[in-house]
Amino acid sequence: MKHPSNREFFAYWDNKRGDARAPDRSDIEPGAVRELLGDIFVLSYDGDAGYPFRVAGTRVCALLGRDLKDKSFSALFAPESRREIEEITAVVAEELLGAVAGITATSQDGSPAHLELLLLPFNTRAHTPISLTGLLAPFDNGYGVLGDFKLTSWRYLAHPPQRLVPRALRKLAIARGLMVYEGLR
């Protein structure tokens, strides 16, 4: 992570999770990250709706020139980056892995703006909607309203190997009843 805000938020999140793969949403205290709240957001895990914003900080809304509540997160990205950001978001929520990404956006005057995106999962609990949090931090100020986000780089923040459970295996663990495997004889 290059941006100090992302490093600070990740350190707080990492401390709150302890030995777990991710902290519960209720473990995150807004007062403890008060100076970062303007850059922090929470997304709903709803791929069909483009992972809508549940909450977005004031600086994130100002960067995009509008209130983001219930707006699609993946729609912020240019079409060539949209599928990739949706896959990254799904892996963060389902695998409980953090991710950090470099983003280039276009400002109103057409100049490029560089940002760093941090996506972090919350622990999943029965009968509660899945959500994840993140922080969007520009490297320079004064861009005005940004749009047309493009992924320039990204990586997952992996856990030690013994904690990883592949997504396919976790889905099989919750499957019940008759299972049909297509393509086998």
Summary of the structure (lengths in Angstrom):
residues: 185
radius of gyration: 17.3
end to end distance: 47.9
largest distance: 61.6
contacts: 493
relative contact order: 0.18
helix: 37%
strand: 29%
